[in-house]
Amino acid sequence: MIHNVFNKDLLTQYREPQFKEQHMEMAPPPDIINEEEEYEVEEVQNYRKQRYGMQFLVHWKGYGNKYDQWIVEMGLLHATEVIEDYWTKLLSWSL
């Protein structure tokens, strides 16, 4: 049997956050579809061309900006509507 040992002198007492930015949001649990975790893309924020194709910077629904990720286009097969909305918005800005 393995026992984990930790020196109690290294612990510090928990203090409530003083500032709004210090509060951690509880992220919603992912949807389970066909026994796999699924996360909903709320918005595409940017794109870039890479050697192996297009990537999109996605903002996940219910999560803070620190969780935004660059996702390859093939990984967003169920987010086509959100990607189309992004292109529409991008084209309207360029007019």
Order of alpha helices (4+ residues) and beta strands (2+ residues): beta-beta-beta-beta-beta-alpha
